[in-house]
């Protein structure tokens, strides 16, 4: 793999499964606001997109969204961020990519102060050149802005970069910056969502990412075992 290759990995739904912590913290905020509290399964759609936008939808408007985010962080910052688990097979994938000379980064809409703690907690820090995330005030919460910043900071060439993520905003944010994207279907986005957004390839397991990356960078017309090209 060329040493100039830059790989940007989403966090939630791609590197780790954060469902208990994210949905539990959303439930906490809704209870504090005396609003209806959906089940954790019913809140799974909130995993990935910017948090405030999810609260606007859940609360039916903007008025309480900022307060909901504050309440969410009360619980998430102490408990929720560790109610999380690394997807089986992720660590060997990261080790193989590092060994092949790729530059690897995290690019998440989650505030970087939380993302760095999560990556460090699970012993993944050694694989990443940097963890890019949003600011607590919402700066760079949208993937397009975040990846533009990441490209500027790393000096990466978009034509030699890939975004790997599980939701449409990962793919759309990459495309806005001239980066191709690989969608993973073991996270929280559907195959249909990723195809509609323009994912170059789809992978059903972490291991399949290893085969999708060279295919995406090179012979993009060829399919890889374990990965499906969108049709």
N, C-alpha and C positions, 0 to 999 in steps of 0.2 A: 504494500500500500504506500503511495507517495507520502513523504513526510510532511508535505504542505497540506494534506487533507485535514479539514477541521470538521469535527462532529459535535453537534449541539443536541444534547439529550434533554427532553422534558423530564420533570421529576415525578409528579403525581400521575399514576397510571402508566408510567413507562419504566422508571427505575424502582419505584416503591408503590405498594398498595396502601394508600392512606385512608381508606374508607372509614374505619371506626373513629379516627381522630377528627377528620373533617366533618363528617355528618354528626358526630356527637357534639362537636362545638357549635355547629349550626343549631342543633336542637336546644342547646344551652341558651344561646342568644334569643331564640324565639320564645322560650319559656320566660326568660327575664322580661321580655316585651309583652308577655301575656297574649301571645298569638298562637294559632293552631300549630301543632308540632307534628309534621309528617314522620313516618318511620325512616330508619336509616336507608333502607332500600329505595324508598320514594325520593330520597335526597341525593341519590348517587349521581344524578345529572349535574349536580353542583361541583363535582370533582373535575378540575381542569380549567374551566372558564374563570375570569376574574371574579373574586368573591363578592365585591360590592354589587356588581351587576346581577349576581344570583340573588342577593338579598332584595334588590329592587323588584325582581320578579316575585319572590316569595311574599314580600310585604305589600305588593300592589302599588308601589310608588317610591319616590325618592326620599320622602320626609324622614323616615327612620333608618334609612340604609346605613348612614355613617355610624349611628349609635349601635346598630346591629353588628357592624364590623368590630367596634370597640369591645362589645360583649363577647363576641366570638374569640377575640384575641386574649381575653381574660383567661379563658379555659385552654385555648390552643397553645398559648405560649408556655404554659406550665405542665399540661397533661397531654393535650391532643397531638402535638407534633411527634410524640413517641408512641402513640397508638397507631402503629405503622409497621410495615414489614417489607423487606427487599424481595422482589420477585425471584423465585428460584431460577437459577441460571444467569442472572445478571452479572454477578461478580466475575465468572469465567469469561463472559463476553467482554467486559471492560478490560480485564487483564490481557486478553488476546489482542484487542485493539491497541492498547498501550504498547504491547510488545511489538506490534507491527509498525509502530512509529506514528500513529495518528495523534493529532492534537484533539483532546476530548474536553468538552465543557458542559456544564449544566446550564440550561436556559429555561427558567420557570417563571410563571406569573406570580408565584408565591414570593413574599418579601424575602430578600436574600438573608436577612438576619435569622429567619427560621430555616430557610433551605440549607444554609451552611451548617447549622446545628444538626439537622437531620442527616446530611451526608457524612458529617464527622461521627455522629452517634453510631452509624452502621459501618464505620471503617472504610468508607469509599473515597475519602478525600485524596488519597494517594493517586487515584486514577485521573483526576481532573486538574486541568490547568487553572480553572477559575469557575466559581459558581455565580452565574448571572441571575439576578432576580429583581423584582420590583422594589421600590422604596415604600416605607410605611404610609407615606402620604399619597400613594397611588401612582407616582411617577414610574413610567415604563411597565405598567401593569399589562399593557397590550403587547402581544407577541411581536408584532411588526416593529414597534418602537424598541422593544427589548433586544431583538436580533440586530437591528440597525446599530444600536449601542455596542453590542457584543462584537460585531464585525469591525467597528471602529477601534475598539479597545484591543482586539487581538490581531488586527491587520490581516485577517483571513480573507481569501479571495472567494466570493460567493460561488464561482464556478467550480471550486474545489471544496465546497462545503455541503453538508447535509444536515437537515433537522430530523430528529427521530422523536415522534410523539404519538399520543393516542387520541387527540381531539382535533376537530377541524381548525380551531384557531392556531394550532401548531403549524399545520400545513399552509394556511392562508398567510400567516405571519412570515413564514419562510419565503413563499412565492413573492410577497411584497418586497423582499430584499434580494430577489434573484437566486434564491437557494432552493434546491430540490428537497423533497421531503419523503421520508419513509413513514408509513403509518403502522402502528402496532395494534392488533385487535385483541390482545389479552388484557388491555386496560379498560377504559370506560367509554370510549367512542365506538360507534358501530362501523362496520365495514362500509355501509352505505354513506355514512357521514364523511368518512375519510376519502372515499372515491369521489364524492361530489366536490370536495374541497380541492382535489387534484393530487392526491398522494401518488408518488411514482410507483411504489410497491407497497404491498401489505404483508406483514409478518405476524404469524399466530403464536410465536414463542420468542423469547429472548435469543435463543441460539440461532434462529432464522435470520436475525439481524446481521450476523457475521457474513452470511451468504448474500444478503440483499445489498450491502454497502458496495462491494466491488461491482455488482451488477448495475447499481444505480450510477456509479461513477464512470463506468465503462460501457459495456454492451447492454444498454438499457432495454433493448428489445428482447433480451433473453430472459426466461423465467428461471427462478432458482428453486431447488427442492426446499420445501418448508415455507416458501413465500409465494404469495399469489400476486401477479400483476393485475391491477384493476382492469376489468372488462365491462 
